[in-house]
Amino acid sequence: MNVNLTSKLEEMVKEKVATGLYNNASEVVREALRLREVRDRREHSPKEGQKDKVAGQ
């Protein structure tokens, strides 16, 4: 798979790799996607206070 990034995003990826926290651009993108997945799950799950309402309690 090939992904096209804006020059700004490409520079951001290069900077992350340059810090040494990531070995390559693929690692940066994978981490970003994992974080997005976590965020999506949190946004789409009922909040603690709303769970009781959803369950009818």
HELIX and SHEET records of a PDB file:
HELIX    1   1 SER A    7  ALA A   18  1                                  12    
HELIX    2   2 ALA A   25  HIS A   44  1                                  20    
HELIX    3   3 GLU A   48  VAL A   54  1                                   7    
END                                                                             
